Amino acid sequence: MHIAVIGSGYVGLVTGACFAEFGVDVTCVDVDAEKITQLALGKTTIYEPGLDQLVKKNLQAGRLRFTTDSKEAIQRSQVIFLAVGTPPTADGSADLSYVEDVARNIAEHMDSYKVVATKSTVPVGTGKRLASLIREHQRTPVEFSVVSNPEFLREGAAISDFMRPDRVVIGGSDQDAIDIMRDLYRPLYLIETPFVITSLEGAELIKYAANAFLATKISFINEIANLCEKVGCDVHEVARAIGMDRRIGGKFLHPGPGFGGSCFPKDIRALSMIGRQYSSPTRIVDSVIDVNYQQRRSMVPKIENLAGGLSGKRVAVLGLAFKPETDDMRDAPSIEIIRGLVERGAIVSAYDPVAVEEARKVLPEIEYAGDEYEAATGADVIVFITEWNQFRALDMERIRGSMKVPRIADLRNIYEPADMREMGFQYVGVGR
């Protein structure tokens, strides 16, 4: 089967490379000519563990190609995936301009039956809107189907999530299109992956609902963590105990400075807007948004209290990306926290294993260190914001010896408070 993936960003590139690994003939399309040139040379434009090897392997095998020529890609493909961005607008709703532009482009060039599959996260009703757009802009009437096939990829584990997913969701009303999509995902039948076949609207809402529920668990445990600090107990013990209940589960019950990234903040705001548009209030979702905002804001006073004021203090920040195993700085908690530190007069030296170049674009005003130990040298306080594995086993004796004052604000609870205090550090965590 030949497929096209329009949009070679995070979702599009992972989708294209993984389908090529399944043996599918894949053409990835993007309007960014420089990006396409780099990808055609096997140089991935995002950081995702294992992705560069997958792209190079399938380029060499001839199953994966990159182009700016959307016409050729559309006409040679039976399934066309839309994987372009849907950034938030000023009111929080999803900007569908890129998706709609692609739909018009498909309409202009399609010359035979196509299945148009949305991978982009889009509001309920978008599938029907795209079908109307395509019909309106076709030069010659050609049969087609629109399906929704949302992605559930975690940055840092995207390839595993695609190859061994919890489920595959396909939304649509055309049985032929659904059968084509099933055939495309045939390799997953061998590992007994569950398939959810639903309506267009159902599939579109499933994506938002899944992200909103996971975000809710994060905000819930952050509220419990704040209560634990007040009553004098350890949130880790609370989270572990409630997570043992299989109805709750232990995933996403990890306190910290709040969630970020390209999905959760954007998607829950969009879901809130969808609720308003349909006069169906999303009160829990709205509370999740507010709790996450307040959690981020509460981190700077925590650091300030530990440091005894921030004016003129040197703060070492370890971890910048919104989560480990990615260089993604979109809506990362580190941005708001660091800006708050700088506003209060702190001198910030930061380090991240892979996100420094992306961080420079949004935080040009701070210093960047070559490693963890350089960042800590002369610091009045160290702040852990992203829980990279390499931060879990630092030489803390060396760290303490290089600091001006041995203080740790551990916003991811990487270290045990008692151990750090025994070593001579002043220590604060989240909910401990």
NORUR-V943797 format. One line per field, one symbol per residue. phi: phi as a letter, one per 40 degrees, with the letter a starting at -180 (. if undefined). Layout:
phi=???
This chain:
phi=.bbbbchbcdccccccccccccgccbbcbacccccccccccgbccbcadgccccccdccccgcbbbabccdcccccbcbbccbccbcccccgccccccccccccccdcbcbadbbcbccdcbcdhcdcccdcccccbccbdbcabbbbbccbcccgaccccccbccabbbbibccccccccdcccddcccbfccbbbacdcccccdcccccccccccccccccccccdcccgbbcccccccccccccbgccgbbcichcagcbdccccccccccdcccfbdbccccccdcccccccccccdccccccghbcgccbcbbhbdcacgabcbcfcddccccccccccgcbbbbaadbcccccdcbbccbcbccaccccccgccabbcbbccdcccbcccccdcccccbcbbbccbfcbcdcccccchccbbbbgb
